[in-house]
Amino acid sequence: MDNQHALKVPQNTTLGLVYLLLNLLISVSAQFLLKAGMLELGSFQGQEGTIAYLLSMINWKIVGGLVFYASGIVFWLLCLSKLDLSFAYPAATFQYVLIFIGSWYFFEEQVGLMRVLGMLIISLGVIIISLDYKKT
C-alpha cells in the first residue's frame, strides 16, 4: 500500500454531516454568547485596570461562550474523522453567513450592500463545493 492511501479510513458521511452541523450551531452560538458578554463588559480602555478587566470576563456569557467554543472543537474533530477536510472546511464557513445574519438580528449591527454581496459570494462558493462532494 502506498503512502497516499495509507491514511484513508472508512467514512460515514451522514454521521460526519451531523457532526458538522453540530459544530456549526455550537460555534455560532459561542460567538453570540461571547459578543453579548463583551457588550455587557464594555471595551478595554487601556492598561490601567487590566487585571480587573480580565477578571470581569468571568461572567456566565463569556464562560458559556468559551465552553460552547470548546464543545464545537470536539464536534469539529469528530467531523474530520468522517469527512474530507476539503469538503468540511469550506462547508464550515457557512458559520460566516449565520453569524452575519445573527449579528444584524440580535445585535442590530449595520449590514451594507457590500457585506451582503460578500455573503452571497461565500454562500455560492459553499454551494458549488457541496455539489461536487463525492463519498470516499
LOGULUM-758564 format. One record per residue: residue number from 1; z, x, y of N, C-alpha, C, O in turn. Coordinates in Angstrom, 2 decimals, decimal comma. Example, Ala and Ser with C-alpha at 12.3 -4.5 7.8 and 13.67 -1.06 7.14 Angstrom:
   resi       nzz       nxx       nyy      cazz      caxx      cayy       czz       cxx       cyy       ozz       oxx       oyy
      1      7,80     13,19     -5,69      7,80     12,30     -4,50      7,80     13,20     -3,30      8,46     14,24     -3,32
      2      7,08     12,85     -2,25      7,14     13,67     -1,06      7,87     12,90      0,03      8,04     13,41      1,14
END
This chain:
   resi       nzz       nxx       nyy      cazz      caxx      cayy       czz       cxx       cyy       ozz       oxx       oyy
      1      0,00      0,85     -1,18      0,00      0,00      0,00      0,00      0,89      1,24      0,82      1,81      1,33
      2     -0,90      0,66      2,19     -0,93      1,48      3,39      0,14      1,02      4,39      0,68     -0,08      4,27
      3      0,42      1,86      5,36      1,49      1,60      6,33      1,24      0,36      7,17      2,19     -0,30      7,59
      4     -0,02      0,04      7,42     -0,33     -1,12      8,24      0,20     -2,40      7,61      0,69     -3,28      8,32
      5      0,12     -2,50      6,31      0,53     -3,73      5,65      1,93     -3,65      5,07      2,45     -4,66      4,57
      6      2,54     -2,50      5,11      3,87     -2,33      4,52      4,92     -3,17      5,24      5,92     -3,56      4,63
      7      4,73     -3,45      6,52      5,72     -4,20      7,29      5,50     -5,69      7,26      6,33     -6,43      7,80
      8      4,43     -6,16      6,66      4,16     -7,60      6,60      5,20     -8,29      5,74      5,52     -7,83      4,64
      9      5,72     -9,39      6,24      6,67    -10,18      5,46      6,15    -11,61      5,39      5,44    -12,05      6,29
     10      6,49    -12,34      4,34      6,08    -13,74      4,28      6,65    -14,49      5,47      7,79    -14,26      5,87
     11      5,87    -15,38      6,03      6,32    -16,07      7,22      6,33    -17,58      7,01      5,49    -18,13      6,30
     12      7,28    -18,22      7,63      7,38    -19,67      7,62      7,14    -20,13      9,05      8,04    -20,12      9,88
     13      5,92    -20,52      9,32      5,51    -20,85     10,68      6,31    -22,01     11,26      6,71    -21,95     12,43
     14      6,55    -23,04     10,49      7,27    -24,20     11,02      8,68    -23,82     11,46      9,10    -24,18     12,57
     15      9,39    -23,11     10,62     10,74    -22,68     10,99     10,70    -21,73     12,17     11,56    -21,79     13,04
     16      9,72    -20,87     12,21      9,55    -19,96     13,35      9,35    -20,71     14,65      9,89    -20,33     15,68
     17      8,56    -21,78     14,60      8,33    -22,60     15,80      9,61    -23,32     16,23      9,85    -23,49     17,42
     18     10,42    -23,74     15,26     11,71    -24,37     15,59     12,60    -23,35     16,29     13,22    -23,67     17,30
     19     12,67    -22,13     15,76     13,46    -21,08     16,41     12,93    -20,78     17,81     13,71    -20,57     18,74
     20     11,62    -20,76     17,94     11,02    -20,51     19,26     11,40    -21,61     20,24     11,76    -21,32     21,39
     21     11,33    -22,85     19,81     11,69    -23,98     20,67     13,17    -23,92     21,06     13,52    -24,16     22,21
     22     14,03    -23,61     20,09     15,46    -23,50     20,39     15,72    -22,36     21,38     16,51    -22,51     22,31
     23     15,05    -21,23     21,17     15,17    -20,13     22,11     14,76    -20,54     23,50     15,43    -20,23     24,49
     24     13,65    -21,24     23,57     13,12    -21,70     24,85     14,12    -22,61     25,58     14,44    -22,38     26,75
     25     14,60    -23,62     24,89     15,51    -24,58     25,52     16,84    -23,95     25,90     17,37    -24,22     26,98
     26     17,37    -23,11     25,03     18,65    -22,47     25,32     18,51    -21,46     26,47     19,37    -21,40     27,34
     27     17,43    -20,69     26,47     17,22    -19,70     27,51     17,02    -20,34     28,89     17,53    -19,85     29,89
     28     16,28    -21,43     28,91     16,08    -22,15     30,18     17,40    -22,74     30,66     17,72    -22,66     31,85
     29     18,17    -23,33     29,76     19,48    -23,87     30,13     20,38    -22,77     30,66     21,13    -22,98     31,61
     30     20,31    -21,59     30,05     21,11    -20,46     30,51     20,76    -20,12     31,96     21,66    -19,89     32,78
     31     19,49    -20,08     32,28     19,07    -19,76     33,65     19,57    -20,79     34,65     19,99    -20,44     35,76
     32     19,53    -22,07     34,27     20,02    -23,12     35,17     21,53    -23,00     35,38     22,01    -23,17     36,50
     33     22,26    -22,71     34,32     23,71    -22,53     34,46     24,04    -21,32     35,33     24,91    -21,38     36,20
     34     23,34    -20,22     35,10     23,57    -19,02     35,92     23,27    -19,28     37,39     24,03    -18,87     38,26
     35     22,18    -19,96     37,66     21,83    -20,27     39,06     22,86    -21,19     39,69     23,28    -20,96     40,83
     36     23,28    -22,23     38,97     24,29    -23,15     39,50     25,60    -22,43     39,78     26,24    -22,67     40,80
     37     25,98    -21,54     38,88     27,21    -20,77     39,09     27,11    -19,86     40,30     28,07    -19,74     41,06
     38     25,97    -19,24     40,47     25,81    -18,34     41,63     25,68    -19,12     42,93     26,08    -18,62     43,98
     39     25,14    -20,31     42,90     25,10    -21,14     44,10     26,52    -21,50     44,55     26,82    -21,50     45,75
     40     27,39    -21,81     43,58     28,79    -22,10     43,91     29,49    -20,87     44,45     30,30    -20,97     45,38
     41     29,19    -19,73     43,88     29,85    -18,48     44,27     29,37    -17,98     45,62     30,16    -17,47     46,42
     42     28,11    -18,13     45,88     27,55    -17,61     47,13     26,99    -16,21     46,93     27,26    -15,57     45,92
     43     26,23    -15,75     47,89     25,58    -14,45     47,74     26,55    -13,32     48,05     27,52    -13,49     48,79
     44     26,28    -12,17     47,48     27,08    -10,97     47,67     26,83    -10,46     49,08     25,68    -10,29     49,48
     45     27,89    -10,20     49,83     27,75     -9,85     51,23     27,89     -8,36     51,54     27,64     -7,95     52,67
     46     28,27     -7,57     50,59     28,40     -6,15     50,86     29,45     -5,54     49,96     29,96     -6,18     49,05
     47     29,78     -4,28     50,24     30,66     -3,55     49,35     32,12     -3,97     49,46     32,87     -3,80     48,50
     48     32,54     -4,51     50,57     33,93     -4,97     50,68     34,15     -6,14     49,75     33,38     -7,10     49,76
     49     35,18     -6,06     48,97     35,49     -7,16     48,07     34,62     -7,20     46,82     34,48     -8,26     46,20
     50     34,04     -6,07     46,46     33,15     -6,04     45,30     33,87     -6,49     44,03     33,35     -7,29     43,26
     51     35,06     -5,97     43,82     35,82     -6,32     42,61     36,15     -7,82     42,61     36,00     -8,49     41,59
     52     36,59     -8,32     43,75     36,92     -9,75     43,83     35,69    -10,61     43,59     35,76    -11,65     42,93
     53     34,56    -10,18     44,11     33,32    -10,93     43,92     32,94    -10,94     42,44     32,60    -11,99     41,89
     54     33,01     -9,77     41,80     32,69     -9,70     40,38     33,64    -10,54     39,54     33,21    -11,21     38,60
     55     34,92    -10,53     39,88     35,89    -11,34     39,14     35,64    -12,83     39,34     35,90    -13,64     38,45
     56     35,15    -13,20     40,52     34,89    -14,61     40,77     33,68    -15,12     39,97     33,44    -16,33     39,90
     57     32,94    -14,20     39,37     31,83    -14,60     38,49     32,34    -15,16     37,16     31,57    -15,70     36,37
     58     33,63    -15,02     36,95     34,20    -15,56     35,71     34,53    -17,03     35,96     35,68    -17,41     36,16
     59     33,48    -17,84     35,94     33,64    -19,29     36,04     32,82    -19,91     34,91     31,97    -19,25     34,31
     60     33,08    -21,16     34,63     32,51    -21,77     33,43     30,98    -21,80     33,43     30,37    -21,69     32,37
     61     30,37    -21,93     34,60     28,90    -21,99     34,63     28,28    -20,63     34,33     27,33    -20,53     33,56
     62     28,82    -19,60     34,93     28,26    -18,27     34,71     28,57    -17,79     33,29     27,69    -17,27     32,60
     63     29,80    -17,95     32,86     30,16    -17,55     31,49     29,37    -18,37     30,48     28,87    -17,83     29,50
     64     29,26    -19,67     30,71     28,47    -20,53     29,83     27,01    -20,11     29,80     26,39    -20,10     28,74
     65     26,46    -19,76     30,96     25,08    -19,28     31,03     24,89    -18,00     30,23     23,87    -17,84     29,56
     66     25,85    -17,11     30,31     25,77    -15,86     29,55     25,87    -16,11     28,04     25,19    -15,46     27,25
     67     26,74    -17,06     27,65     26,85    -17,41     26,23     25,53    -18,03     25,75     25,05    -17,69     24,67
     68     24,96    -18,92     26,54     23,66    -19,50     26,19     22,60    -18,41     26,07     21,79    -18,41     25,15
     69     22,61    -17,48     27,03     21,64    -16,39     27,04     21,74    -15,59     25,74     20,72    -15,28     25,11
     70     22,96    -15,26     25,34     23,17    -14,52     24,09     22,71    -15,34     22,89     22,11    -14,80     21,96
     71     22,99    -16,63     22,90     22,55    -17,51     21,81     21,02    -17,56     21,75     20,44    -17,58     20,66
     72     20,40    -17,59     22,89     18,94    -17,59     22,95     18,37    -16,33     22,32     17,32    -16,38     21,67
     73     19,05    -15,21     22,50     18,58    -13,95     21,91     18,65    -14,04     20,39     17,75    -13,55     19,69
     74     19,70    -14,67     19,86     19,81    -14,83     18,41     18,62    -15,64     17,89     18,00    -15,26     16,89
     75     18,30    -16,74     18,55     17,17    -17,55     18,10     15,84    -16,82     18,29     14,90    -17,02     17,52
     76     15,76    -15,97     19,32     14,56    -15,18     19,52     14,36    -14,21     18,35     13,25    -14,06     17,84
     77     15,44    -13,57     17,92     15,34    -12,66     16,78     14,93    -13,40     15,52     14,12    -12,91     14,74
     78     15,50    -14,59     15,31     15,11    -15,40     14,16     13,63    -15,79     14,25     12,92    -15,78     13,25
     79     13,20    -16,13     15,44     11,79    -16,46     15,67     10,90    -15,28     15,31      9,87    -15,45     14,65
     80     11,29    -14,09     15,73     10,48    -12,91     15,45     10,41    -12,60     13,96      9,48    -11,95     13,50
     81     11,40    -13,07     13,21     11,36    -12,84     11,77     10,34    -13,76     11,08     10,00    -13,54      9,92
     82      9,86    -14,77     11,80      8,95    -15,76     11,20      7,56    -15,79     11,82      6,60    -16,18     11,17
     83      7,44    -15,37     13,08      6,16    -15,48     13,79      5,67    -14,12     14,26      6,45    -13,19     14,42
     84      4,38    -14,03     14,46      3,80    -12,82     15,04      4,27    -12,68     16,48      4,31    -13,66     17,22
     85      4,62    -11,48     16,88      5,04    -11,22     18,25      3,91    -11,54     19,23      4,15    -12,02     20,34
     86      2,68    -11,28     18,81      1,53    -11,53     19,69      1,33    -13,02     19,98      0,64    -13,39     20,93
     87      1,94    -13,87     19,16      1,93    -15,32     19,42      3,22    -15,75     20,10      3,18    -16,48     21,10
     88      4,35    -15,31     19,58      5,66    -15,79     20,06      5,92    -15,40     21,51      6,40    -16,23     22,29
     89      5,62    -14,17     21,87      5,95    -13,73     23,23      5,18    -14,51     24,30      5,78    -14,98     25,26
     90      3,87    -14,64     24,16      3,16    -15,47     25,16      3,64    -16,92     25,16      3,75    -17,53     26,22
     91      3,93    -17,48     23,98      4,41    -18,86     23,92      5,77    -18,99     24,60      6,07    -20,01     25,20
     92      6,58    -17,95     24,50      7,90    -17,97     25,14      7,80    -17,99     26,66      8,75    -18,36     27,34
     93      6,66    -17,59     27,19      6,50    -17,61     28,65      6,46    -19,03     29,20      6,49    -19,24     30,41
     94      6,40    -20,01     28,29      6,48    -21,41     28,75      7,82    -21,65     29,45      7,98    -22,63     30,17
     95      8,78    -20,73     29,23     10,04    -20,78     29,98      9,77    -20,79     31,48     10,45    -21,49     32,24
     96      8,78    -20,03     31,91      8,44    -19,97     33,33      8,14    -21,36     33,88      8,59    -21,73     34,96
     97      7,39    -22,11     33,12      6,99    -23,44     33,56      8,21    -24,36     33,63      8,39    -25,08     34,61
     98      9,05    -24,33     32,59     10,24    -25,18     32,58     11,22    -24,80     33,69     11,81    -25,66     34,33
     99     11,38    -23,50     33,90     12,27    -23,05     34,98     11,68    -23,42     36,34     12,42    -23,81     37,25
    100     10,39    -23,30     36,48      9,71    -23,67     37,72      9,96    -25,14     38,05     10,33    -25,48     39,18
    101      9,75    -26,01     37,07      9,95    -27,45     37,28     11,43    -27,75     37,53     11,77    -28,51     38,43
    102     12,30    -27,15     36,72     13,74    -27,37     36,88     14,28    -26,86     38,20     15,18    -27,47     38,78
    103     13,75    -25,75     38,69     14,18    -25,21     39,98     13,84    -26,18     41,11     14,62    -26,37     42,04
    104     12,69    -26,77     41,00     12,27    -27,76     42,00     13,13    -29,02     41,87     13,60    -29,56     42,87
    105     13,32    -29,49     40,64     14,02    -30,75     40,41     15,54    -30,64     40,64     16,11    -31,44     41,37
    106     16,17    -29,65     40,02     17,64    -29,54     40,08     18,14    -28,85     41,34     19,18    -29,24     41,88
    107     17,42    -27,85     41,81     17,90    -27,05     42,93     17,12    -27,28     44,21     17,39    -26,65     45,23
    108     16,15    -28,19     44,15     15,33    -28,57     45,31     14,67    -27,36     45,97     14,55    -27,29     47,19
    109     14,24    -26,43     45,13     13,52    -25,28     45,65     12,11    -25,69     46,05     11,51    -26,58     45,44
    110     11,61    -25,05     47,08     10,27    -25,36     47,57      9,21    -24,75     46,65      9,31    -23,58     46,28
    111      8,22    -25,53     46,31      7,11    -25,02     45,50      5,82    -25,29     46,25      5,43    -26,44     46,47
    112      5,17    -24,21     46,62      3,91    -24,33     47,34      2,73    -24,37     46,41      2,86    -24,22     45,19
    113      1,58    -24,56     46,99      0,33    -24,66     46,23      0,06    -23,42     45,39     -0,38    -23,54     44,25
    114      0,31    -22,24     45,93      0,03    -21,01     45,19      0,93    -20,90     43,95      0,47    -20,45     42,90
    115      2,17    -21,32     44,06      3,06    -21,29     42,90      2,59    -22,29     41,83      2,61    -21,99     40,64
    116      2,18    -23,46     42,28      1,69    -24,47     41,33      0,44    -23,95     40,62      0,31    -24,09     39,41
    117     -0,48    -23,34     41,37     -1,69    -22,78     40,76     -1,33    -21,68     39,77     -1,93    -21,59     38,69
    118     -0,38    -20,85     40,12      0,07    -19,79     39,22      0,62    -20,36     37,91      0,32    -19,85     36,83
    119      1,42    -21,42     38,02      1,98    -22,06     36,82      0,88    -22,68     35,97      0,96    -22,64     34,74
    120     -0,12    -23,25     36,60     -1,24    -23,82     35,85     -2,02    -22,74     35,11     -2,44    -22,94     33,97
    121     -2,21    -21,60     35,75     -2,91    -20,49     35,11     -2,11    -19,97     33,92     -2,67    -19,72     32,85
    122     -0,79    -19,80     34,10      0,06    -19,35     33,00      0,00    -20,35     31,85     -0,15    -19,96     30,69
    123      0,11    -21,63     32,17      0,07    -22,67     31,14     -1,25    -22,66     30,38     -1,27    -22,78     29,15
    124     -2,33    -22,50     31,10     -3,65    -22,45     30,46     -3,73    -21,25     29,52     -4,26    -21,37     28,41
    125     -3,23    -20,11     29,94     -3,23    -18,92     29,09     -2,42    -19,14     27,82     -2,85    -18,75     26,74
    126     -1,26    -19,76     27,94     -0,42    -20,04     26,77     -1,14    -20,99     25,82     -1,10    -20,80     24,60
    127     -1,79    -21,99     26,35     -2,53    -22,94     25,52     -3,67    -22,23     24,78     -3,88    -22,47     23,59
    128     -4,39    -21,38     25,47     -5,50    -20,65     24,84     -4,99    -19,76     23,71     -5,57    -19,72     22,63
    129     -3,89    -19,05     23,96     -3,32    -18,19     22,92     -2,86    -19,02     21,73     -3,05    -18,62     20,58
    130     -2,25    -20,17     22,00     -1,74    -21,02     20,93     -2,86    -21,57     20,06     -2,69    -21,71     18,85
    131     -3,99    -21,87     20,65     -5,12    -22,40     19,89     -5,70    -21,37     18,93     -6,31    -21,73     17,93
    132     -5,50    -20,10     19,23     -6,05    -19,03     18,41     -5,09    -18,57     17,33     -5,41    -17,64     16,59
    133     -3,93    -19,19     17,22     -2,91    -18,73     16,26     -3,34    -19,04     14,83     -3,75    -20,15     14,51
    134     -3,25    -18,03     14,00     -3,55    -18,19     12,58     -2,31    -17,79     11,79     -1,66    -16,80     12,12
    135     -1,99    -18,55     10,77     -0,86    -18,19      9,91     -1,18    -16,89      9,20     -2,29    -16,67      8,72
    136     -0,16    -16,02      9,16     -0,34    -14,76      8,44      0,50    -14,75      7,19      0,49    -13,77      6,45
END
